[in-house]
Amino acid sequence: MCYNVLDFWRNEVMMDQVELRKRLEKLVAHWIEHNDAHAEEFRAWADKAESAGDEAVAESIMQAAEQMGRANAFLLAAAKDLKEG
């Protein structure tokens, strides 16, 4: 499920700190899931590129998948910080 972030944040000026943290928890969880889905798709396409003989393309796509994992490491840290308060 991909929702419009602008709609989600429409009233951020009016929200208090507690509400902000609740929204951030939801957004961060969504971003992690979204990145995981993209990384999986990247790996599938990298396999197809490799099978077609495009090793350089496959390697670049695999590196993109790895970067999604690195991004998620930071998002997981943010999620932990949000939960711990």
Backbone as a printed PyTorch tensor [residue, N CA C, xyz], in Angstrom:
tensor([[[  0.8360,  -1.1760,   0.0000],
         [  0.0000,   0.0000,   0.0000],
         [  0.8820,   1.2410,   0.0000]],

        [[  0.7190,   2.0760,  -0.9810],
         [  1.5070,   3.2910,  -1.0760],
         [  0.5520,   4.4790,  -1.0130]],

        [[  0.6780,   5.2550,   0.0040],
         [ -0.2220,   6.3880,   0.1480],
         [  0.5390,   7.6760,  -0.1000]],

        [[ -0.1920,   8.7270,  -0.3520],
         [  0.3880,  10.0120,  -0.6680],
         [  0.9760,  10.6330,   0.5940]],

        [[  2.2690,  10.8040,   0.6030],
         [  2.9570,  11.3470,   1.7680],
         [  2.5130,  12.7840,   2.0290]],

        [[  2.2350,  13.5330,   0.9710],
         [  1.7860,  14.9060,   1.1750],
         [  0.4520,  14.9470,   1.9050]],

        [[ -0.4560,  14.0470,   1.5530],
         [ -1.7220,  13.9760,   2.2820],
         [ -1.4820,  13.5790,   3.7290]],

        [[ -0.5790,  12.6400,   3.9140],
         [ -0.2870,  12.1400,   5.2560],
         [  0.2450,  13.2570,   6.1470]],

        [[  1.0210,  14.1600,   5.5670],
         [  1.6710,  15.2190,   6.3260],
         [  0.9300,  16.5540,   6.2580]],

        [[ -0.2380,  16.5810,   5.6690],
         [ -0.9550,  17.8330,   5.4230],
         [ -1.0430,  18.7200,   6.6570]],

        [[ -1.2930,  18.1410,   7.7920],
         [ -1.5030,  18.9310,   9.0030],
         [ -0.3410,  18.8480,   9.9810]],

        [[  0.8750,  18.6640,   9.4980],
         [  1.9980,  18.4690,  10.4100],
         [  2.2640,  19.6850,  11.2800]],

        [[  1.9230,  20.8590,  10.8210],
         [  2.1650,  22.0540,  11.6140],
         [  1.2890,  22.0560,  12.8580]],

        [[  0.1070,  21.4540,  12.7570],
         [ -0.8520,  21.4670,  13.8440],
         [ -0.6560,  20.3030,  14.8280]],

        [[  0.1090,  19.3180,  14.4480],
         [  0.1790,  18.1430,  15.3060],
         [  1.1800,  18.3230,  16.4420]],

        [[  0.9020,  17.6970,  17.5410],
         [  1.8110,  17.7570,  18.6710],
         [  2.8970,  16.6940,  18.5200]],

        [[  3.8350,  16.6960,  19.4210],
         [  4.9860,  15.7890,  19.3400],
         [  4.5730,  14.3250,  19.3850]],

        [[  3.5750,  13.9950,  20.1930],
         [  3.1200,  12.6030,  20.3060],
         [  2.5390,  12.1460,  18.9720]],

        [[  1.6940,  12.9770,  18.3990],
         [  1.0930,  12.6340,  17.1060],
         [  2.1610,  12.5390,  16.0150]],

        [[  3.1260,  13.4200,  16.0390],
         [  4.2250,  13.3800,  15.0660],
         [  4.9620,  12.0520,  15.1510]],

        [[  5.2760,  11.6120,  16.3540],
         [  6.0060,  10.3510,  16.5300],
         [  5.1760,   9.1640,  16.0670]],

        [[  3.8620,   9.2010,  16.3130],
         [  2.9890,   8.1210,  15.8320],
         [  2.9940,   8.0640,  14.3130]],

        [[  2.9240,   9.2080,  13.6920],
         [  2.9480,   9.2440,  12.2280],
         [  4.2940,   8.7840,  11.6920]],

        [[  5.3570,   9.2250,  12.3420],
         [  6.6860,   8.7860,  11.9130],
         [  6.8380,   7.2760,  12.0380]],

        [[  6.3230,   6.6920,  13.1130],
         [  6.3910,   5.2380,  13.2760],
         [  5.7280,   4.5440,  12.0930]],

        [[  4.5570,   5.0310,  11.6930],
         [  3.8480,   4.4340,  10.5640],
         [  4.5940,   4.6390,   9.2590]],

        [[  5.1050,   5.8440,   9.0470],
         [  5.8420,   6.1190,   7.8130],
         [  7.1030,   5.2760,   7.7060]],

        [[  7.8630,   5.2210,   8.7900],
         [  9.1160,   4.4670,   8.7660],
         [  8.8360,   2.9900,   8.5000]],

        [[  7.8240,   2.4360,   9.1410],
         [  7.4630,   1.0350,   8.8890],
         [  7.0790,   0.8360,   7.4230]],

        [[  6.3340,   1.7680,   6.8770],
         [  5.9410,   1.6900,   5.4630],
         [  7.1690,   1.7620,   4.5610]],

        [[  8.0790,   2.6890,   4.8480],
         [  9.2740,   2.8340,   4.0180],
         [ 10.1280,   1.5720,   4.0400]],

        [[ 10.2510,   0.9510,   5.2060],
         [ 11.0240,  -0.2890,   5.3140],
         [ 10.4040,  -1.3680,   4.4330]],

        [[  9.0990,  -1.5460,   4.5590],
         [  8.3910,  -2.5500,   3.7550],
         [  8.5200,  -2.2340,   2.2580]],

        [[  8.3710,  -0.9780,   1.9310],
         [  8.4530,  -0.5370,   0.5360],
         [  9.8540,  -0.8100,  -0.0310]],

        [[ 10.8790,  -0.4850,   0.7420],
         [ 12.2540,  -0.7270,   0.3050],
         [ 12.5340,  -2.2170,   0.1350]],

        [[ 12.0210,  -3.0320,   1.0620],
         [ 12.1990,  -4.4840,   0.9500],
         [ 11.5890,  -5.0080,  -0.3470]],

        [[ 10.3970,  -4.5150,  -0.6670],
         [  9.7260,  -4.9440,  -1.9010],
         [ 10.5350,  -4.5320,  -3.1280]],

        [[ 11.0480,  -3.3130,  -3.1110],
         [ 11.8670,  -2.8630,  -4.2440],
         [ 13.1540,  -3.6760,  -4.3540]],

        [[ 13.8020,  -3.9280,  -3.2360],
         [ 15.0550,  -4.6910,  -3.2610],
         [ 14.8170,  -6.0880,  -3.8320]],

        [[ 13.7120,  -6.7080,  -3.4460],
         [ 13.3730,  -8.0330,  -3.9780],
         [ 13.1660,  -7.9630,  -5.4940]],

        [[ 12.4630,  -6.9430,  -5.9200],
         [ 12.2380,  -6.7630,  -7.3570],
         [ 13.5500,  -6.4940,  -8.0870]],

        [[ 14.4100,  -5.6910,  -7.4990],
         [ 15.7170,  -5.4190,  -8.1040],
         [ 16.5060,  -6.7130,  -8.2970]],

        [[ 16.5150,  -7.5550,  -7.2520],
         [ 17.2690,  -8.8110,  -7.3550],
         [ 16.7120,  -9.7100,  -8.4590]],

        [[ 15.3950,  -9.7480,  -8.5840],
         [ 14.7840, -10.5660,  -9.6460],
         [ 15.2050, -10.0600, -11.0260]],

        [[ 15.2010,  -8.7430, -11.2000],
         [ 15.5980,  -8.1930, -12.4960],
         [ 17.0970,  -8.3190, -12.7290]],

        [[ 17.8780,  -8.2580, -11.6780],
         [ 19.3190,  -8.4670, -11.8160],
         [ 19.5910,  -9.8890, -12.2950]],

        [[ 18.8570, -10.8580, -11.7540],
         [ 18.9950, -12.2460, -12.2050],
         [ 18.6520, -12.3760, -13.6840]],

        [[ 17.6010, -11.6870, -14.1080],
         [ 17.2180, -11.7340, -15.5260],
         [ 18.2850, -11.1050, -16.4060]],

        [[ 18.8400,  -9.9930, -15.9580],
         [ 19.8930,  -9.3270, -16.7260],
         [ 21.1200, -10.2250, -16.8270]],

        [[ 21.4610, -10.8750, -15.7190],
         [ 22.6120, -11.7760, -15.7290],
         [ 22.3650, -12.9500, -16.6710]],

        [[ 21.1750, -13.5000, -16.6340],
         [ 20.8330, -14.6140, -17.5250],
         [ 20.9010, -14.2120, -18.9890]],

        [[ 20.6480, -12.9360, -19.2510],
         [ 20.6940, -12.4290, -20.6230],
         [ 22.1090, -12.0300, -21.0330]],

        [[ 23.0630, -12.1870, -20.1180],
         [ 24.4490, -11.8740, -20.4360],
         [ 24.8670, -10.4500, -20.1200]],

        [[ 24.0120,  -9.6970, -19.4620],
         [ 24.3340,  -8.3180, -19.1020],
         [ 24.8680,  -8.2590, -17.6770]],

        [[ 26.0800,  -8.7650, -17.4890],
         [ 26.6470,  -8.8600, -16.1490],
         [ 26.8300,  -7.5020, -15.4880]],

        [[ 27.2780,  -6.4970, -16.2510],
         [ 27.4960,  -5.1700, -15.6710],
         [ 26.1750,  -4.5630, -15.1990]],

        [[ 25.1460,  -4.7380, -15.9990],
         [ 23.8220,  -4.2380, -15.6180],
         [ 23.3430,  -4.9730, -14.3780]],

        [[ 23.4970,  -6.2860, -14.3700],
         [ 23.0670,  -7.0940, -13.2250],
         [ 23.7920,  -6.6550, -11.9560]],

        [[ 25.0760,  -6.4150, -12.0590],
         [ 25.8650,  -6.0010, -10.8970],
         [ 25.3910,  -4.6460, -10.3730]],

        [[ 25.1250,  -3.7160, -11.2480],
         [ 24.6450,  -2.3930, -10.8200],
         [ 23.2870,  -2.4960, -10.1390]],

        [[ 22.4060,  -3.3150, -10.6780],
         [ 21.0820,  -3.4850, -10.0790],
         [ 21.2030,  -4.1660,  -8.7190]],

        [[ 22.0980,  -5.1430,  -8.6080],
         [ 22.3130,  -5.7990,  -7.3120],
         [ 22.8630,  -4.8180,  -6.2820]],

        [[ 23.7380,  -3.9290,  -6.7230],
         [ 24.2540,  -2.9090,  -5.8020],
         [ 23.1270,  -1.9940,  -5.3280]],

        [[ 22.1960,  -1.6860,  -6.2170],
         [ 21.0350,  -0.8760,  -5.8140],
         [ 20.2270,  -1.6150,  -4.7550]],

        [[ 20.0540,  -2.9170,  -4.9300],
         [ 19.3230,  -3.7180,  -3.9390],
         [ 20.0490,  -3.6840,  -2.5930]],

        [[ 21.3670,  -3.7800,  -2.6290],
         [ 22.1530,  -3.7220,  -1.3930],
         [ 22.0070,  -2.3630,  -0.7120]],

        [[ 21.9660,  -1.3070,  -1.4990],
         [ 21.8080,   0.0310,  -0.9310],
         [ 20.4450,   0.1820,  -0.2480]],

        [[ 19.4240,  -0.4810,  -0.7960],
         [ 18.1110,  -0.4600,  -0.1460],
         [ 18.2290,  -1.0920,   1.2400]],

        [[ 18.9960,  -2.1660,   1.3360],
         [ 19.2240,  -2.8010,   2.6270],
         [ 19.9380,  -1.8780,   3.5880]],

        [[ 20.8960,  -1.1350,   3.0900],
         [ 21.6120,  -0.1810,   3.9520],
         [ 20.6840,   0.9380,   4.4040]],

        [[ 19.8550,   1.4220,   3.4950],
         [ 18.8780,   2.4540,   3.8670],
         [ 17.9560,   1.9260,   4.9620]],

        [[ 17.5420,   0.6770,   4.8150],
         [ 16.6460,   0.0960,   5.8190],
         [ 17.3160,  -0.0420,   7.1780]],

        [[ 18.6070,  -0.2300,   7.2080],
         [ 19.3090,  -0.3020,   8.4900],
         [ 19.1370,   1.0150,   9.2490]],

        [[ 19.2300,   2.1270,   8.5400],
         [ 19.0250,   3.4300,   9.1740],
         [ 17.5670,   3.6180,   9.5820]],

        [[ 16.6580,   3.1730,   8.7240],
         [ 15.2350,   3.2840,   9.0590],
         [ 14.8740,   2.4140,  10.2540]],

        [[ 15.4750,   1.2250,  10.3400],
         [ 15.2460,   0.3700,  11.5150],
         [ 15.7500,   1.0220,  12.7860]],

        [[ 16.8740,   1.7140,  12.6910],
         [ 17.3910,   2.4450,  13.8480],
         [ 16.4280,   3.5540,  14.2490]],

        [[ 15.8770,   4.2440,  13.2500],
         [ 14.8970,   5.2960,  13.5360],
         [ 13.6570,   4.6980,  14.1970]],

        [[ 13.2040,   3.5630,  13.6810],
         [ 12.0210,   2.8900,  14.2530],
         [ 12.2760,   2.5200,  15.7170]],

        [[ 13.4530,   2.0150,  15.9920],
         [ 13.8040,   1.6440,  17.3740],
         [ 13.8130,   2.8730,  18.2670]],

        [[ 14.3970,   3.9600,  17.7920],
         [ 14.4350,   5.1950,  18.5770],
         [ 13.0380,   5.7290,  18.8410]],

        [[ 12.1660,   5.6260,  17.8390],
         [ 10.7890,   6.0890,  18.0170],
         [ 10.0550,   5.2660,  19.0610]],

        [[ 10.2810,   3.9540,  19.0570],
         [  9.5980,   3.0770,  20.0190],
         [ 10.1250,   3.2720,  21.4360]],

        [[ 11.4130,   3.5620,  21.5310],
         [ 12.0150,   3.7290,  22.8610],
         [ 11.7110,   5.0900,  23.4540]],

        [[ 11.2700,   6.0080,  22.6030],
         [ 10.8560,   7.3140,  23.0940],
         [ 11.9730,   8.2500,  23.2670]]])
